[in-house]
Amino acid sequence: MINDSLKLEIEVEVMKKYNFMPELIWSKLDKGFTNTKYLITTKSQKPLAVCKVYGNEDIIPPALRFEREKQALEMFGGDIAPDIIWFSNSNIIVYEYVQGKEFLKMDLDQEKKELLEKTLAHIHDKARTANSPLKQDVMNFYDRLIEEYENSPKNYPSELIEELKKITKKHEKILDSNEEDLTYIHGDLVPPNLLFQEKKLMLIDWEYFRPELPCFDSNYLNYYSKAHKIPFEMNVEKERREQYIQLIDTLEKLWYYGYKKPK
C-alpha cells in the first residue's frame, strides 16, 4: 500500500521532525475497519510517528475523513492532538506518536473527570470560534449519510435506515432550538482514542470531526463507557441524552452491520 519511494519521502520528514538520522522501522498496527496504520520507530523500538492510510470500507468517503482529520490536527496539533508531520492528497496522514494511558486502563478519580470535561469544553469552544457551523451543516451530514446507506451495495437493513431518518427529523427540531451551541465535535470518543498523560489529555483519530452539538461527544463517551463497564458518566440534559442515545445506537448498529458484512 505504501511503496518504497513514498516510505523514503515520509522517513525524511520524520527525521526532520526529530532532527536526527536513525534507521527507521515500519510495523503494521492491528488493522482497523476503515484504515491501515503503520508505527514508525527507531531501530531500538522508540516510537516516533504513525502513518495512517485511509481505506474505502467506511460509509463516509476516505477523502472526507482525511480532510476532517487534517482540519482537526491543524487546529489542535501540539495542544490536545498530535502534530502533523506529513500528508498526501486525501489519502495519507503521518502524525507524531502520542504516548499516554488509555481511558480503559485508568482509575478515573475526580481530577481525571474534570480534565476530561475541560478538554471537551476546550475542543467545542475553540472549534465554534473557528468554524461557526450552522444547523444545515449538521443536517447535510446526516442526509448524505442516509443516501450512502441507501445506495450501498452492502444492502444495509431498511428498518435501520428508516429509524435513522425518523431520528434525524426529530433531531432537526433540537438543532433549531439550540443552533447557537453548534460547534465541531471529535465524533469518535471510543476509549482507545483518549490518552491520559500526567496532567493532560490527548485525543487521537479525528477523522469524524464534524459539526454537531457538544452533547454528541458526551453521549458517545457515555455510550461506550457503559459498553465497556467503565464507571463513568458525563452529565447530559435528559431530553438531549435520550435523543442522542437513540441516534448513536442507530448509527452504531449501522456501522456494525457494515463491519460484519463481506465486501
Sequence and secondary structure as in RCSB ss.txt:
>XXXX:A:sequence
MINDSLKLEIEVEVMKKYNFMPELIWSKLDKGFTNTKYLITTKSQKPLAVCKVYGNEDIIPPALRFEREKQALEM
FGGDIAPDIIWFSNSNIIVYEYVQGKEFLKMDLDQEKKELLEKTLAHIHDKARTANSPLKQDVMNFYDRLIEEYE
NSPKNYPSELIEELKKITKKHEKILDSNEEDLTYIHGDLVPPNLLFQEKKLMLIDWEYFRPELPCFDSNYLNYYS
KAHKIPFEMNVEKERREQYIQLIDTLEKLWYYGYKKPK
>XXXX:A:secstr
   HHHHHHHHHHHHHHHT    EEEEE    SSEEEEEEEETT  EEEEEEEE S SSS HHHHHHHHHHHHHH
HBTTTB  EEEE SSSEEEEE    EEGGG    HHHHHHHHHHHHHHHHHHHHHH   HHHHHHHHHHHHHHHH
H TT   HHHHHHHHHHHHHHHHHHHHTGGG EEE     GGGEEE SS EEE   TT EEE THHHHHHHHHHH
HHTT S      HHHHHHHHHHHHHHHHHHHHHHHS  
